[in-house]
Every structure is written in C-alpha cells, then in structure tokens.
Amino acid sequence: MTESFPASMLAAFAAIGRPVIGVFAMFGRIMTFAFTALVRAVTPPYYPARFAAQLMEIGWYSLPVVGLTAIFTGSALAQQIYTGGSRFDASSTVPAIVVFGMVRELGPVLVGLMVAGRVASAMAAELGTMRVTEQLDALTTLRTDAFRYLIVPRMAAAVIALPVMVLIANSIGIMGGYLLAIYKLGFNSASYLATTRKFLQADDIWMAVIKAAVFGFIIGLMGCYNGSRTAGGAAGVGKATTDAVVSAFILILFSDLVITIVALK
Amino acid sequence: MAEVAKGVPKIKLTEVVKRFGDKTVLDGVNLSIEPGESVAIIGGSGTGKSVTLKCILGLLKPDSGSVTVDGEEVVGARGREMSRIRTKFGMLFQGGALFDSMPIWRNVTFGLTQGRMTDTAHMRRVAEENLERVGLKADILNLRPNELSGGMQKRVALARAIAPRPEIIFFDEPTTGLDPIRADMINDLITSLVNDLGVTALTITHDMVSARKIANRVAMLYNGRIIWHGPRDRLYDSGNPYVDQFVQGRADGPIR
C-alpha cells in the first residue's frame, strides 16, 4: 500500500507523529520520575535535616516575596472592585469579593507563581550544576541515593510549605484589601470585618490548601526533573532553569483551572 | 567480605556494548583486570573511556554484554546489590566533583557518613588523616571546595575516594587541567596510594606520561573496542599503527 501513499504524505505524517510521540515520551518520563520520588520518599534512609533545610529555603525565605505580592494584590483588588462595582452601586460587595478572590484564586495562584519563579529555578540550577559537574554521579558512587538525599527533601518541602504560605498570603491579602478600603475608600471597619467573616468559608480555605499542595508538588517536580536531566554544560543549566520555570508556570495555571472547574461544577 | 576464588579477575568486561540513540559508543569491549593490578585505558576524546568506567560503576547500563566485579554481575544488579558492590569502589572524577555546598571535611567523609551529621568529632579526625595521606593539612577542613586551587581540589577528591578504603579505585583523567609539575605530583600520589593501600586501579587518560607512570598495563580504546593491550614498557613499540600514532601524538596516520 505504500506506493499509493506519496512520500511527501508519509513525511507529513512523520512530522506530526514525531512531536506527538515526543510529548508522550516526556509525559512518561515525568510520571516515572514522580513515582520514583514517591517510592523513595516512603522508604529509608530518610534525611530529616535535608528536609528541614529545604523547608527553610522554600518556605521561610520566600515569605517576603509572598507577603509583598499578597498585600499589593489584595489592595489593588479592593480598589478595582470598588471602582467597577460603583457603576452598578455594588461597592458594598468589596469585602466579599476580596475574600473570594484572594482565598480561592489569587492567593494560591500568585504564591504558586512567585515561589515557582524563585524556587523551581533554584532547584533546577542547583541540581543541573551538580549533574554537569558530575556531583550527582559522585553521590551515587559514594552510595547515596540522589532521590532520597536531594530530590525527596525538595519535593516534600515544597508540598508542605506551599499551603502554609498560601494561608499566610491570603491573610495578608485580605488585610491589604481591608486597609485600602478603610483608609482610602472610607469603609466602616467593623462592618467590613463582619462581612469578611461572613464570606470566609471553610470550603474555600480547603480549596486554597489543596491548590497550594498541588502547586507545591508541581514546583518541586518541575525543578527537580529538569535539573537532574540537565546535559550540556552551562548552557544546559540555563535551559533546564528556563524549562523548569516555564513548565511550572503553565502546569500551575492549568491545574488551577482543572481544580476550580472540578470543585465548583 | 566475600571469599574470592583464586584466579577470578577483579573486574572483567565481556563484549560490552553501549549505544546512545543511533551512536554506538562501546562496540564489544573486552577487558580483564587482575587483583592488585593498575591498568590504564588510553584513547582519544569521545572514544568511550568515560562510558566504560560508568558501565563498571553501574552509572550507565550497557545495552548488552557483561561486567563482573569479583565474579559478581554488575549489569542488571538491583539497588541493594549494586550498593553493596559499590562499597568496593572509589572514584576520582575528572573535575573533582566535590560537593560545593559542604565544607572539605564533610566532603572527605561523605562515603562514610552518606551525608549524615553523625559522630562529627570522629569524622573530622578521619578527614584529617585522609587529607594527610594526600599531602594536605588540617587547616583546610572548614573551607569550601571553591576556596581551593584546582590541584588541591583534586587532592581533596582523592582523599574522599580513599576514605572508605575501597578495593578498587577509578581515576578519570587524573592529570587533566593541571600544570606538568602538579600533574606529576598527582601521578606520584596515585602510584604510592595504589601501592600502600594495595588496591586495584583503573585509570582513563590521554596523558601518556601519566599512563606510563601510574599503570602496569595499558589498553587502548578505539572505535568502541580495545584494539591493543600490553605491559606499559611495550607502549612505545606496540607494533600497532593506531597505538603508535596516538602515543606519538601525530595528526597523520590511521586515526583521523
């Protein structure tokens, strides 16, 4: 049957097929990587000191960035809703929408993106440099498992740190909206807080926590996967870092959409 | 330690083939190394010297063929088994591959602690002893690798490789990137360590001076196969045109 297929046609199929197979192969590699990390995470030896160090690195040292992001966003949100809402005289919905917007959507997503920019890049660069300078091979020949020693602590710390940081960011964001509403827009403090409390629901907080944990997993996975696959010297490390950040960004936004749709259907 | 039968080679490679994509890097490597022997593999850049080492260490898995250490198969060995076999190995990486996030003493003792902070005082003494063996003093214990010169880093890496007292040490281009004097110091150091510790050594290098000084026996890797091996004294009259061209460093000859 091949003769009825002109060569150019076959070439066209090949041109479509190759990247498709490439995508599936990559998906498979990432899944294998994640599964390996999971298995190694629950089997000894464990490295609690490494985990604690990563918790500091990912959580504590990201707090300034996360706090600033949250306070700016919360305040801007309040102003936007006030101005937009005044067109149909709904400015009293400011506290409600600040709570919804921050907790359900902006808190998790912005923290996820900020931490991805800060941490996924650092993970990829560090592991990538270790790969190209043969430090990962050295680790193996010194009978230490790179997954347990380097990757599991990073991924676990990201999964645990992100929810905590999102809760902090949500609080700071709501406070940012509150401060702007009281001091610039002239809201009444007591009624603003009362409305806030009324619209702050456990379901929304759970959603924020789940989103944050998923984003943390994505950050750790993309940082470690891209870093440990680095090849080709300094340029390779640069590429791994870029790939880690870009893929983490896209996966965070995509999974945010999926979780939101599934949870609010 | 398992009882090893007489006459079993320390390391034996049989028809080892390794491909990367369409490119065949190792095309049936055969090599046998006896206990206590020091062998050098010479060959041009990209001929698969490092790949050969990594196949023995289990860092790469050959596509076919067999690698045995004391008669035990490395290819396809499971995690725990491989880890046990690796206790016999020490490896000096080309660039040192020191962990740059750790002070020198933790680097040197990493093979003993596996990165844990246990028995710190004792480990510092162990680090000191091993640094002394490679001619370094205790004043660098708390420094970071990037605070040392290239030659010192190589010595620290050597101290790290010998600290767990391995039975076999691999040297990946031990003199690359060092000036001739420092290179010779490293050669002397390797020779004396191999003799003192009674280890089996496998060196890969394209430095002929180093190969002749370190090894009793030399094997030449070309196009993914061992095309010649013999005692080091025969290196310059091997009768093999490829070896002749390589050891004399000529641009014209069978190797293009």
Interface residues (C-beta under 8 A of the other chain):
Chain A: P45 Y47 A49 R50 M130 T133 E134 Q135 D137 A138 L139 T140 T141 L142 R143 T144 Y149
Chain B: K54 L57 G58 L59 S83 R86 T87 F89 G90 M91 F93 Q94 G95 A97 L98 F99 D100 F110 G111 Q114 G115 R116 M117 R160 P164
